[in-house]
Amino acid sequence: MSSTIQRQRAAARARLERQMGERLEEARKRKQRSAVIGAALALLLVAGGAFWLVTAMGGDDETTTAAGQPAPDGVVCTWTPDDPKANPNLKDVGTPPTEAIAKGTQTMTINTNLGPIEATVNTAKAPCTAASMTFLAGKKFFDNTKCHRLVTEGIKVLQCGDPSATGAGGPTYKMAEENLPNVTDPLQAYPAGTIAMAKQQQPGTTGSQFFIVYGESQLDSSYTVLGKITKGLDIVEKVAKDGNAADKIAPKTPVTITSLTLTPAAS
């Protein structure tokens, strides 16, 4: 009898071991399948993330479409309407075309009563801003306007581009900022010779006003960099040396833009 019981126990133990082995093998296979699926998903996520980084953050590198063809050298710009009834300092000359060229550079010439100031505009990195400035220049928006603000402490800039000379003027549209400096030191964001766009405190409020940096300035990286002054920075430096007018806002030496032009964007 005892031998029969022992045989039954041995058979039961063998069945249990076999069942546990089968369960362990199935669990191992499930884990392996999950690992393969997880790896495949991870690969897709990495590939998708890389594609997003290339298309959204690409600068000088040439991007390609899904078909492998070079991406078009153009962007679609959004012009947000600004109500002249709410702000009588705005000047309505219409809005630019929504499509803008996004390659190369343009030459901006700011003719003033003190002499010409020239800048190279980075059309590739600030295409919508360049398109807006080109449009406004073509409408003679800047002709016979005063540079209304000179700052000599903390930041060193001469601000222009407001036909009303109040600091509240501009066109009847606004746009998003672009080509923002990618630096951690605010003293390096806008070095001397930079020409950048002024804006309100909120994002997406760039208009026509621009400023020329003539000395070390501590500015946060929220203003569109339009380009670089290549000629006439000494004019701005001399105006700054003369200081402010009695109102402590305008330059003591008046600066009037007689005309402002941009060469056509590369087609």
Backbone hydrogen bonds in HBPLUS format (Angstrom, degrees):
<---DONOR---> <-ACCEPTOR-->    atom                        ^
c    i                          cat <-CA-CA->   ^        H-A-AA   ^      H-
h    n   atom  resd res      DA  || num        DHA   H-A  angle D-A-AA Bond
n    s   type  num  typ     dist DA aas  dist angle  dist       angle   num
A0005-ILE N   A0001-MET O   3.06 MM   4  6.40 160.8  2.10 153.5 157.8     1
A0006-GLN N   A0002-SER O   3.00 MM   4  6.18 155.8  2.06 145.4 152.1     2
A0007-ARG N   A0003-SER O   2.99 MM   4  6.21 153.0  2.07 142.4 149.3     3
A0008-GLN N   A0004-THR O   2.99 MM   4  6.29 156.4  2.04 149.7 156.1     4
A0009-ARG N   A0005-ILE O   2.91 MM   4  6.16 158.2  1.95 148.8 155.0     5
A0010-ALA N   A0006-GLN O   2.87 MM   4  6.09 155.3  1.93 146.7 153.7     6
A0011-ALA N   A0007-ARG O   2.86 MM   4  6.11 157.3  1.91 148.2 154.4     7
A0012-ALA N   A0008-GLN O   2.88 MM   4  6.10 159.3  1.93 148.0 154.0     8
A0013-ARG N   A0009-ARG O   2.87 MM   4  6.06 156.9  1.92 146.9 153.5     9
A0014-ALA N   A0010-ALA O   2.92 MM   4  6.14 151.2  2.00 144.2 152.1    10
A0015-ARG N   A0011-ALA O   2.92 MM   4  6.21 157.3  1.97 149.3 155.2    11
A0016-LEU N   A0012-ALA O   2.93 MM   4  6.16 159.1  1.97 148.7 154.5    12
A0017-GLU N   A0013-ARG O   2.94 MM   4  6.14 159.9  1.98 147.2 152.5    13
A0018-ARG N   A0014-ALA O   2.85 MM   4  6.07 154.9  1.92 146.2 153.6    14
A0019-GLN N   A0015-ARG O   2.85 MM   4  6.08 159.9  1.89 150.6 156.0    15
A0020-MET N   A0016-LEU O   2.87 MM   4  6.06 161.3  1.91 149.8 155.3    16
A0021-GLY N   A0017-GLU O   2.88 MM   4  6.03 151.7  1.96 142.1 150.2    17
A0022-GLU N   A0018-ARG O   2.92 MM   4  6.20 155.8  1.98 146.9 153.2    18
A0023-ARG N   A0019-GLN O   2.88 MM   4  6.16 158.6  1.92 149.0 155.2    19
A0024-LEU N   A0020-MET O   2.85 MM   4  6.05 157.2  1.90 147.6 154.0    20
A0025-GLU N   A0021-GLY O   2.88 MM   4  6.10 155.5  1.94 147.4 154.2    21
A0026-GLU N   A0022-GLU O   2.90 MM   4  6.16 157.9  1.95 149.6 155.3    22
A0027-ALA N   A0023-ARG O   2.86 MM   4  6.08 156.6  1.92 146.6 153.6    23
A0028-ARG N   A0024-LEU O   2.86 MM   4  6.09 150.1  1.95 143.4 151.9    24
A0029-LYS N   A0025-GLU O   2.97 MM   4  6.26 153.7  2.04 145.7 152.3    25
A0030-ARG N   A0026-GLU O   2.88 MM   4  6.15 158.7  1.93 149.6 155.5    26
A0031-LYS N   A0027-ALA O   2.95 MM   4  6.14 158.9  1.99 146.8 152.4    27
A0032-GLN N   A0028-ARG O   2.94 MM   4  6.17 151.7  2.02 143.4 151.4    28
A0033-ARG N   A0029-LYS O   2.85 MM   4  6.14 159.9  1.89 152.0 157.0    29
A0034-SER N   A0030-ARG O   2.90 MM   4  6.14 159.7  1.95 149.1 155.0    30
A0035-ALA N   A0031-LYS O   2.90 MM   4  6.11 151.5  1.98 143.6 151.6    31
A0036-VAL N   A0032-GLN O   2.98 MM   4  6.28 155.8  2.04 148.4 154.4    32
A0037-ILE N   A0033-ARG O   2.93 MM   4  6.20 167.1  1.95 154.5 157.7    33
A0038-GLY N   A0034-SER O   2.76 MM   4  5.88 162.1  1.79 148.8 154.8    34
A0039-ALA N   A0035-ALA O   2.85 MM   4  6.01 153.7  1.92 143.4 150.7    35
A0040-ALA N   A0036-VAL O   2.92 MM   4  6.17 155.0  1.99 146.8 153.9    36
A0041-LEU N   A0037-ILE O   2.87 MM   4  6.16 161.1  1.90 154.1 159.0    37
A0042-ALA N   A0038-GLY O   2.84 MM   4  6.03 159.5  1.88 147.3 153.6    38
A0043-LEU N   A0039-ALA O   2.88 MM   4  6.09 153.2  1.95 145.6 152.7    39
A0044-LEU N   A0040-ALA O   3.01 MM   4  6.30 154.7  2.07 147.1 153.5    40
A0045-LEU N   A0041-LEU O   2.88 MM   4  6.17 159.8  1.92 153.5 159.1    41
A0046-VAL N   A0042-ALA O   2.89 MM   4  6.10 160.9  1.92 151.1 156.1    42
A0047-ALA N   A0043-LEU O   2.89 MM   4  6.06 162.6  1.92 147.6 152.8    43
A0048-GLY N   A0044-LEU O   2.80 MM   4  5.99 161.3  1.83 150.3 155.8    44
A0049-GLY N   A0045-LEU O   2.79 MM   4  5.96 158.3  1.84 148.0 154.4    45
A0050-ALA N   A0046-VAL O   2.87 MM   4  6.06 158.7  1.91 150.7 156.3    46
A0051-PHE N   A0047-ALA O   2.98 MM   4  6.19 159.0  2.03 148.2 153.8    47
A0052-TRP N   A0048-GLY O   2.97 MM   4  6.20 159.8  2.01 147.5 153.1    48
A0053-LEU N   A0049-GLY O   2.94 MM   4  6.19 158.5  1.99 148.7 154.5    49
A0054-VAL N   A0050-ALA O   2.94 MM   4  6.16 158.7  1.98 151.0 156.6    50
A0055-THR N   A0051-PHE O   2.98 MM   4  6.19 168.0  2.00 156.6 159.1    51
A0056-ALA N   A0052-TRP O   2.80 MM   4  5.73 158.7  1.85 150.5 157.4    52
A0057-MET N   A0053-LEU O   2.81 MM   4  5.25 150.6  1.90 133.6 142.1    53
A0058-GLY N   A0054-VAL O   3.05 MM   4  4.93 129.5  2.31 120.7 127.8    54
A0071-ALA N   A0063-THR O   3.14 MM   8  5.76 165.6  2.16 137.9 135.2    55
A0065-THR N   A0069-GLN O   2.82 MM   4  5.44 163.8  1.85 160.3 164.8    56
A0068-GLY N   A0065-THR O   2.91 MM   3  5.23 160.8  1.95 111.9 117.6    57
A0102-ALA N   A0073-ASP O   3.09 MM  29  5.18 168.7  2.10 114.8 115.9    58
A0075-VAL N   A0100-ALA O   2.90 MM  25  5.41 153.6  1.97 151.0 159.4    59
A0100-ALA N   A0075-VAL O   2.91 MM  25  5.41 163.3  1.94 155.2 159.2    60
A0077-CYS N   A0098-THR O   2.57 MM  21  4.90 173.5  1.57 157.0 157.9    61
A0080-THR N   A0174-LYS O   2.84 MM  94  4.99 156.1  1.90 149.3 150.1    62
A0174-LYS N   A0080-THR O   2.71 MM  94  4.99 144.5  1.83 137.2 149.4    63
A0082-ASP N   A0172-THR O   2.89 MM  90  4.66 159.2  1.93 116.7 113.3    64
A0086-ALA N   A0083-ASP O   3.15 MM   3  5.45 133.4  2.38 103.5 114.6    65
A0087-ASN N   A0083-ASP O   3.19 MM   4  6.50 137.6  2.38 139.0 151.1    66
A0090-LEU N   A0087-ASN O   3.16 MM   3  6.01 170.7  2.17 127.1 128.7    67
A0091-LYS N   A0170-GLY O   2.81 MM  79  6.09 160.4  1.85 162.1 168.9    68
A0124-ALA N   A0104-GLY O   3.10 MM  20  5.29 134.6  2.32 163.5 152.0    69
A0106-GLN N   A0121-VAL O   3.01 MM  15  4.98 149.5  2.10 132.8 141.8    70
A0121-VAL N   A0106-GLN O   2.69 MM  15  4.98 169.5  1.70 158.3 159.9    71
A0263-THR N   A0107-THR O   3.03 MM 156  5.44 150.2  2.12 140.5 149.7    72
A0108-MET N   A0119-ALA O   2.82 MM  11  5.10 170.1  1.83 155.5 158.3    73
A0119-ALA N   A0108-MET O   2.87 MM  11  5.10 150.6  1.96 148.2 154.3    74
A0109-THR N   A0261-THR O   2.87 MM 152  5.33 161.8  1.90 151.0 157.0    75
A0261-THR N   A0109-THR O   3.03 MM 152  5.33 159.2  2.07 145.0 151.1    76
A0110-ILE N   A0117-ILE O   2.69 MM   7  4.97 176.2  1.69 164.6 164.2    77
A0117-ILE N   A0110-ILE O   2.86 MM   7  4.97 150.4  1.95 131.2 141.2    78
A0111-ASN N   A0259-SER O   2.90 MM 148  5.28 146.6  2.01 157.8 166.8    79
A0258-THR N   A0111-ASN O   2.76 MM 147  5.61 138.4  1.93 138.7 151.7    80
A0259-SER N   A0111-ASN O   3.43 MM 148  5.28 161.4  2.46 134.3 135.1    81
A0112-THR N   A0115-GLY O   3.23 MM   3  5.11 144.2  2.37 109.7 119.7    82
A0115-GLY N   A0112-THR O   3.14 MM   3  5.11 162.2  2.17 103.0 108.6    83
A0113-ASN N   A0256-THR O   3.05 MM 143  5.61 135.7  2.25 144.9 157.7    84
A0118-GLU N   A0231-LYS O   2.81 MM 113  4.91 154.5  1.88 131.2 139.8    85
A0230-THR N   A0118-GLU O   2.85 MM 112  5.61 158.3  1.90 131.4 138.8    86
A0231-LYS N   A0118-GLU O   3.32 MM 113  4.91 152.1  2.41 134.1 127.7    87
A0120-THR N   A0228-LYS O   2.83 MM 108  5.37 155.8  1.89 155.4 156.5    88
A0228-LYS N   A0120-THR O   3.02 MM 108  5.37 150.9  2.11 141.4 148.2    89
A0123-THR N   A0121-VAL O   3.06 MM   2  5.76 122.1  2.41 109.0  93.0    90
A0122-ASN N   A0226-LEU O   2.90 MM 104  6.07 160.8  1.93 154.5 160.3    91
A0126-ALA N   A0122-ASN O   2.93 MM   4  5.95 139.9  2.09 149.3 161.6    92
A0130-ALA N   A0126-ALA O   2.91 MM   4  6.03 161.6  1.94 155.2 161.2    93
A0131-ALA N   A0127-PRO O   2.89 MM   4  6.01 152.7  1.96 141.0 148.9    94
A0132-SER N   A0128-CYS O   2.90 MM   4  6.11 153.1  1.98 144.1 151.2    95
A0133-MET N   A0129-THR O   2.92 MM   4  6.16 165.3  1.94 153.5 157.1    96
A0134-THR N   A0130-ALA O   2.90 MM   4  6.04 155.6  1.96 146.4 153.5    97
A0135-PHE N   A0131-ALA O   2.95 MM   4  6.10 157.1  2.00 143.4 149.7    98
A0136-LEU N   A0132-SER O   2.89 MM   4  6.13 169.7  1.90 156.2 158.7    99
A0137-ALA N   A0133-MET O   2.88 MM   4  5.95 157.6  1.93 144.2 151.0   100
A0138-GLY N   A0134-THR O   3.02 MM   4  6.18 151.3  2.10 142.0 149.6   101
A0139-LYS N   A0135-PHE O   3.12 MM   4  6.47 130.3  2.38 139.4 152.8   102
A0139-LYS N   A0136-LEU O   3.04 MM   3  5.01 132.7  2.27  94.7 108.1   103
A0141-PHE N   A0136-LEU O   3.00 MM   5  5.25 168.0  2.01 156.7 152.9   104
A0140-LYS N   A0137-ALA O   2.98 MM   3  4.96 158.3  2.02 107.1 111.3   105
A0143-ASP N   A0140-LYS O   3.32 MM   3  5.31 148.2  2.43  97.9 106.8   106
A0144-ASN N   A0257-ILE O   2.57 MM 113  5.28 120.9  1.90 141.0 160.3   107
A0145-THR N   A0257-ILE O   3.21 MM 112  5.29 139.0  2.39 138.5 142.1   108
A0257-ILE N   A0145-THR O   2.67 MM 112  5.29 162.2  1.70 173.9 170.8   109
A0147-CYS N   A0255-VAL O   2.87 MM 108  5.51 163.7  1.89 160.6 163.5   110
A0149-ARG N   A0159-GLN O   3.47 MM  10  5.03 165.4  2.49 140.4 138.2   111
A0159-GLN N   A0149-ARG O   2.79 MM  10  5.03 171.7  1.79 153.3 156.3   112
A0150-LEU N   A0249-ILE O   2.79 MM  99  5.95 157.3  1.84 172.1 167.5   113
A0151-VAL N   A0157-VAL O   2.94 MM   6  5.35 170.1  1.95 163.5 166.0   114
A0157-VAL N   A0151-VAL O   3.22 MM   6  5.35 134.4  2.44 126.4 139.2   115
A0155-ILE N   A0153-GLU O   2.85 MM   2  5.42 139.3  2.02 101.7  90.2   116
A0214-TYR N   A0156-LYS O   3.06 MM  58  5.87 157.4  2.11 143.9 151.1   117
A0158-LEU N   A0212-ILE O   3.02 MM  54  5.27 150.5  2.11 138.5 147.2   118
A0212-ILE N   A0158-LEU O   2.88 MM  54  5.27 157.4  1.93 145.0 150.4   119
A0160-CYS N   A0210-PHE O   2.82 MM  50  5.51 168.1  1.83 168.8 172.9   120
A0210-PHE N   A0160-CYS O   2.94 MM  50  5.51 150.5  2.03 130.7 140.3   121
A0165-ALA N   A0162-ASP O   2.96 MM   3  5.20 149.6  2.05 110.5 120.0   122
A0175-MET N   A0206-THR O   3.00 MM  31  5.29 139.9  2.17 139.1 150.4   123
A0206-THR N   A0175-MET O   3.23 MM  31  5.29 147.1  2.35 162.3 152.9   124
A0225-VAL N   A0179-ASN O   3.34 MM  46  5.70 161.6  2.37 127.5 132.9   125
A0188-GLN N   A0185-ASP O   2.90 MM   3  5.50 158.8  1.94 119.3 126.3   126
A0194-THR N   A0191-PRO O   3.10 MM   3  5.91 146.1  2.22 147.2 149.1   127
A0193-GLY N   A0213-VAL O   2.70 MM  20  5.48 178.7  1.70 151.7 151.2   128
A0229-ILE N   A0193-GLY O   2.68 MM  36  5.01 173.6  1.68 159.5 161.8   129
A0213-VAL N   A0194-THR O   2.93 MM  19  5.36 172.6  1.94 164.1 166.7   130
A0195-ILE N   A0227-GLY O   3.13 MM  32  5.39 167.8  2.15 132.8 131.5   131
A0226-LEU N   A0195-ILE O   2.92 MM  31  5.71 140.3  2.08 138.3 150.7   132
A0227-GLY N   A0195-ILE O   3.14 MM  32  5.39 154.7  2.21 151.8 152.5   133
A0196-ALA N   A0211-PHE O   3.00 MM  15  5.50 160.4  2.04 157.8 161.6   134
A0211-PHE N   A0196-ALA O   2.75 MM  15  5.50 159.4  1.79 154.5 160.5   135
A0197-MET N   A0224-THR O   2.90 MM  27  5.30 153.7  1.97 148.4 157.1   136
A0198-ALA N   A0209-GLN O   2.89 MM  11  5.38 156.2  1.94 125.2 132.7   137
A0222-SER N   A0220-ASP O   2.85 MM   2  5.71 139.3  2.02 104.4  93.3   138
A0235-ILE N   A0232-GLY O   2.98 MM   3  5.30 141.6  2.13 105.2 115.9   139
A0237-GLU N   A0233-LEU O   2.96 MM   4  6.29 157.3  2.01 151.0 158.1   140
A0238-LYS N   A0234-ASP O   3.00 MM   4  6.12 152.7  2.08 140.6 146.6   141
A0239-VAL N   A0235-ILE O   3.06 MM   4  6.35 158.3  2.11 147.1 153.1   142
A0240-ALA N   A0236-VAL O   2.91 MM   4  6.15 157.5  1.96 150.0 156.3   143
A0241-LYS N   A0237-GLU O   2.96 MM   4  6.18 146.7  2.07 140.8 150.0   144
A0242-ASP N   A0238-LYS O   3.15 MM   4  6.46 141.2  2.31 143.0 152.1   145
A0242-ASP N   A0239-VAL O   3.19 MM   3  5.27 128.6  2.47  95.4 108.2   146
A0243-GLY N   A0240-ALA O   3.04 MM   3  5.18 145.3  2.17 100.5 111.1   147
A0252-LYS N   A0243-GLY O   2.87 MM   9  5.74 174.5  1.87 140.5 138.9   148
A0245-ALA N   A0250-ALA O   2.81 MM   5  5.58 165.0  1.84 151.7 150.8   149
A0248-LYS N   A0245-ALA O   2.98 MM   3  5.49 164.3  2.00 120.3 124.8   150
